[in-house]
Amino acid sequence: MSVTQSPRPTPAGRDSLRPYRLTVAAKALVTPHLARITLTGPDLAHFTEVGPEPRCKVLLPPRPGAEVVVPDAVPFWDEVRALPESLRPIVRTYTVRAARPADLELDIDFVLHGDTGPASAWAGAAAVGDPVGLYGCLSSFAPPADTSAYLVVGDETALPAISGIVGSLSVGARARVLLEVDGAADEQPLASAADLDVTWLHRDGAEPGTTTLLHDAVTAVGAVDPRTYAWVAGESAMAQAVRATLVLDHDLTRQRVYFSGYWRRGHAEDD
């Protein structure tokens, strides 16, 4: 990888932790396993950009057709937990794919895997006008100022974040991107002014979270400049294994490797 220092992207941050009461404005199938749902509502006039891959808490109805209760009180999560189970929303973490506050719209991509999880089931059945809540947004993409190159690793659950990250990189930046999806039909174009080297890895029908494709690809990466910043997200065991390889085998310092387990095979987010 290049040792030329690249411009630093928009810094990470956190918004004002305000709640948003929204409804579905549109739904489109981006790939066979990914639905892009556009949300709208007056609250989005106050939406704050916080970095290239803002992660928000999405509040879904506790059962099909139910309303979504979005508390106003602080502390917010105490109020959510205090709600009766029949009213308590299902809460999951998602990355905002795109935000257009001037148009009172934002997009969130949902991986579709049937009715095996409440978020996938909701997204598959979502219709215009359905209620949704949103709370807070946080960005964790914080490369050191002397970063020379980027290594970005993730599965399809990290695609919205990866799209935002590479889209934030400037001309002159260099990034190697390793992405795991089911097959060629699940690939998406990645727009960036940076010099991207993108590798798509296909499971070819294997269950998500059961392969070593990403870990093997990272292991096979050649020499990594010590000023590289690595960003890794997706299935929890994969993210931990990749981080260990980058630190122990590729000699990156822990401060230069961000990793996040977006999901854990066999477990719900609130387990």
N, C-alpha and C positions, 0 to 999 in steps of 0.2 A: 504493500500500500504506500501511497505517497506520503512524504514527510513534510509537505508544504502545509502550513497552517491554514485552515479554512475559516471563513466567516462563521461566527457563532449564531445559531438560530434564535428565534424569540425565546426569552427565558421562561422557565417553568414558574408556576405560581398557583394561587388558589383564589376563587372568586369570593363573593360576600356571603356565601352559604345561604342564599335565599331559596325559598321553595318556588316552584313554577307549576301552575295548573294549566295543562295543555290538552289538546285533542289531536287525533290523527287527521291530517290533511290529505295525505296521499300514501300509496304503497306501490312499490315497484320491485320486481324480481331482477336483481342485478346479475346473479348467477343461479344455477340450479339449487344451491344451498344457502343463498344469502338474499334476504329481503331488506330493502331500504325503505324505512318508514319516516315520512316527513311529519313533524309535529308543529302545531301552531298555537298561538294564544297571546293575548295582550302582555302577559308577564315577560315574554321574550324581548320586549323593548328594553329591559334592564339586563339582558344577557351580557356577560363580560368575557372577553377572550382572555384565556389564561395560559396559552401555550399551544404547541402543535398537536397535542393528543389529549384533549381535555376529557377526563373520565368523570362521569356523573352517576349518581344513584337514580335509577329509574324505578318509579313506583307503579306497579301494575295492579289491576283489580284482583281481589282475593278469590274471585270465582267468575266465570263467564257472565257478562252482563251487569256485574256489580259496579257501583260507583268507586272512584278512587279518592279516599280521604287523605288530604295533604294538610297536615297541621300547620298552624301559624305560630304556635308557641315555641319558646326556647326554654330548655334545650330540645331541639327538634326530635332527636331519636328517642328520648325519654317519652315524648308524647306519642310517637308511633308505637312503641312497645306497650304503652298503656291502653291502647285501643283494644276493644273486644276482638277476639280472633275472627269473628264474622266480618269485621270492618277493617282489620289490619291489612294494609297492602302488601303484596309480594314485592320484595326489594332486590334488585340486581344491579350490578355495575356495568355500564356500557360507555364506550367512547363516542363522543359527538363526531360524526363524519364530516359535517359541514354546518356552519351556522350563518344565518342571514338575518340578524336582528332587525335591520331596517324593513325587512319583509315579514317580520314576526314568524320566522320559520327556522327549524333546524332538522338535520337528518341524522338518524341513527340506523346502523346496519345490524341486523339480527341474523345470526347463524341459524338455519332451519334444520332441525333434526327430529321432525315429527312432534309427537306429544310426550316425548321422554322428559321434558322439563317445562316448567310453567312459562318461561319467557318465550321459548320456541313455540309452544302451543298458542300463546297469546299472539305472537307475531304472525303465525300462519293464518289465524282467523281474524286478525285486525281489520277493521273497516273504518271508513271516513266517519269522523264524529266520535269515535271511541275515546274515553277519557284516559289520560296518562298523567302521572306526576313526575317531577324532576327535582332533584335537590343537590345543590352544590356542584362545583366542577373543580378538578385538580389536575395539574400537569406536572409530570415528574421528569421530563426530558431536560436534563441540566448538564450538558457536556462541559468539561473544564475549558477555560479560555484558550489553552494551548493545544486543543485537539487537532490532530493532523488528519484523521480519517474516521469513518464510522463503520461499524459492523452492526447490522440490524437483523434480528432473528425472531421469527414468530410463526404461529400457525394461523388459520383463518380467523380465529377470534381476535387476533392482533392486527388484522389487515387495516381496519379503519385508523388505528393509531400509526401504523407504519406508513400509510398513505399520507397522513398529516406530517409525520416526521420528515420523510424524504421531500415532501412538498415545501417544507420550510427551509431546506438547505439551499445555499446560494451557489452561484456560479463559482467554480474553483474548488468546491467541496467534493470529496470522493467518498462513496459509500458502497459497501458490499452488502447486499440484501439476500437473506436466505428465508424462503417462505414455504411452508408445508400446507398443501390443500389436497382435496380428494383426487382431483384430476384436472386435465387441461381446461375443461369447461368452467372451472372455478377460479381460474387466473383472472386478474384484473390489471388494466394498465396503471402504471405508477408514474404520475407526472412530477417532474423535478427539473430544476435548473442545474442540479449537481450532476456529476459524472457517476452514473449508477451501474453497478454490476449485479444484475438480479438473477438468482437461481430459484426456479420453482421445483419443488419436490413433491411428487405425487404418491399418495397412499394406495391408489388403485383399488379402492374398496375396503381396505383395512379400517377398522374402527379408529376414530380419533383417539389419540393418547396411547396407542398400542405400538407405535413404531419408534425406531431410533433415528429416523431420517435426519432430523435437524441436528441432533447430537453428533451423528457420524459426519455430517457436512462441516460442522464447526471443527471437529477433530482433524479433518482433512485440510482445513485452511492452512496455507503456508505461513511463513513468518509474518507476525503481526507487529507493526510498529508500536512501541510502548506508549505512544501518545494517542493511540486509537481509543475511541469511546465506543463501548458496546452497549446496545440496548436489546434486551431479551424479554419476550413475553409470550404467554400461551399456557399450555397445560403445565401444572405446577412441577411435576417430577422432571419434565423436560427442561424447564427454565432453571431448576436447581442444578441439573447435570451439566447443562451448557455453561452456566456460571462457573462451576468448579473447573471445567476444562479450560476456560479462558484464563482463570487465575492460576491454576496449577501447571498447565501445560503450555499456555501461550504467554504466561508471565505478565498479564495485565494486573495492575493493582485493583483492589476491590473498589476503590473510589471511581474507577473507570468502567465499571460493569454495573449497569442497572438491570435488575431482573424482577419479574413479577409473575406470579402464578395466577393467571386470569381465571383458571378453573382447575378442578382436580378430578381426575377420572373416578367415577363412582360416588361423587359427593356433590351435593348442592352447595351454593355459595354460603348459605347460612348454617351449614352443618358445623 
